[in-house]
Amino acid sequence: MGRGKYKNKPTGKRQFSTPEEMLAGTSSRPRTFRKQEAEYEEEVSEEEGSEEGSEEESEGNNEQKLKGTQGIIQIENPNLVKPKSLKARDIDLGKTTELSRREREEIEKQKAHERYMKLQEQGKTEQAKKDLERLSLIRQQRAEAAKKRDEEKAAKEQKKAEARK
């Protein structure tokens, strides 16, 4: 029965070196890491040495090292906008923030509704005119019904008065 690459379960525990060991150079990291770290430090020191003479030119450019053809081809991708982080001391309190499209539309909708309701109260909209006509018609019908009731009541009272006599 094949057991694969490992005959036993790999149970390597991570060992972290302390800052003191790192400074002393006695950390127990593999040699390959030390070689890579030394090469990296040499590259960084070479870049710093060459940039010291051209500091004025490179002050405005804080770009990362480009890989492959990225340095040759300049791509303007609007989706790759780098976020601009503002510190608390750099915030301009006098500056007004622009509203998003949805917020602007919502505010405009509320204002339009308020204007419509004002006109509605004044009776200037078509719906308000129709409502007022209906209301006047209903009042007229109720007034007629009240008159009929009064007449009927008066007629009943007259009948009762005549019957008593």
C-alpha positions in Angstrom: 0.0 0.0 0.0 1.5 3.3 -1.2 1.8 6.0 1.5 2.7 8.9 -0.8 5.5 11.4 -0.4 5.6 11.3 3.4 5.9 8.1 5.4 4.9 9.8 8.6 2.6 12.8 9.1 4.6 16.0 8.8 4.4 17.7 12.1 6.8 20.5 11.8 6.3 23.2 14.3 7.1 26.7 13.5 10.0 28.2 15.5 10.1 32.0 15.6 13.4 33.7 16.4 13.5 36.5 18.9 14.7 40.0 18.0 17.9 39.4 20.0 18.7 36.3 17.9 18.0 38.2 14.7 20.3 41.0 15.7 23.0 38.5 16.8 22.5 36.5 13.6 22.1 33.3 15.5 18.5 32.6 14.4 17.8 29.1 13.2 16.5 30.0 9.7 17.7 27.9 6.7 20.7 29.2 4.8 18.7 29.9 1.7 16.7 32.5 3.4 19.9 34.2 4.6 21.3 34.2 1.1 18.2 35.7 -0.4 18.1 38.3 2.4 21.7 39.3 1.7 21.0 39.6 -2.0 17.9 41.8 -1.3 19.9 44.0 1.1 22.5 44.5 -1.6 19.9 45.4 -4.2 18.3 47.9 -1.8 21.6 49.5 -1.0 22.5 49.8 -4.7 19.1 51.4 -5.5 19.6 53.9 -2.5 23.1 54.8 -3.7 21.9 55.5 -7.3 18.9 57.4 -6.1 20.8 59.7 -3.8 22.1 61.7 -6.8 18.7 62.0 -8.4 16.6 62.7 -5.3 15.0 65.8 -6.8 13.6 63.8 -9.7 12.3 60.9 -7.7 10.7 62.8 -4.9 7.3 63.0 -6.8 7.5 59.4 -8.0 6.6 56.9 -5.3 6.0 54.0 -7.7 6.7 50.4 -6.9 9.1 48.3 -9.0 7.2 47.3 -12.1 7.2 43.7 -13.3 7.5 42.4 -16.8 6.1 44.7 -19.5 4.3 47.0 -17.0 7.2 49.4 -17.2 7.0 49.6 -21.0 3.3 49.7 -21.5 1.3 52.5 -19.8 -2.2 51.3 -19.1 -4.9 53.7 -18.0 -7.4 51.5 -16.3 -10.1 53.4 -14.5 -10.9 50.4 -12.3 -7.4 50.5 -10.8 -7.8 53.7 -8.9 -5.4 53.8 -6.0 -7.3 54.9 -2.8 -6.2 58.2 -1.5 -6.0 58.1 2.3 -6.4 61.3 4.1 -5.1 62.0 7.5 -7.1 63.7 10.2 -5.0 66.8 10.1 -5.3 67.1 6.3 -9.2 67.1 6.2 -10.7 70.4 5.0 -13.7 71.1 7.2 -14.9 74.0 5.0 -15.1 71.8 1.9 -18.6 70.5 1.1 -18.9 66.9 0.1 -20.7 66.2 -3.2 -23.8 64.0 -3.0 -24.1 60.8 -5.0 -26.6 60.5 -7.8 -29.0 58.5 -5.7 -28.8 60.9 -2.8 -29.5 63.9 -5.2 -32.4 62.1 -6.8 -33.9 61.3 -3.4 -33.6 64.9 -2.2 -35.2 66.1 -5.5 -38.0 63.6 -5.1 -38.7 64.8 -1.6 -38.7 68.5 -2.7 -41.1 67.7 -5.6 -43.4 65.9 -3.2 -43.5 68.9 -0.8 -44.2 71.3 -3.7 -47.0 69.1 -4.9 -48.5 68.9 -1.4 -48.4 72.7 -1.1 -50.3 73.1 -4.3 -52.7 70.3 -3.3 -53.5 72.3 -0.1 -54.1 75.4 -2.1 -56.3 73.5 -4.5 -54.3 74.2 -7.6 -53.7 70.7 -8.8 -56.1 68.7 -11.0 -56.5 66.1 -8.3 -57.4 68.8 -5.7 -59.9 70.3 -8.1 -61.6 66.9 -8.6 -61.6 66.3 -4.9 -63.2 69.7 -4.2 -65.9 69.1 -6.8 -66.7 65.7 -5.3 -66.7 67.3 -1.8 -69.1 70.1 -2.9 -71.4 67.5 -4.6 -71.4 65.4 -1.4 -72.2 68.5 0.7 -75.0 69.4 -1.6 -76.5 65.9 -1.4 -76.2 65.9 2.3 -77.9 69.3 2.6 -80.8 68.0 0.4 -81.1 64.8 2.5 -81.2 66.9 5.7 -84.0 69.1 4.2 -86.0 66.0 3.3 -85.6 64.7 6.8 -86.7 68.0 8.3 -89.7 68.1 6.0 -90.7 64.5 6.8 -90.3 65.2 10.5 -92.4 68.3 10.2 -95.1 66.3 8.2 -95.1 63.6 10.9 -95.5 66.2 13.7 -98.4 67.8 11.8 -100.1 64.4 11.4 -99.7 63.7 15.1 -101.1 67.2 15.9 -104.0 66.7 13.6 -104.7 63.3 15.0 -104.8 64.8 18.6 -107.3 67.4 17.6 
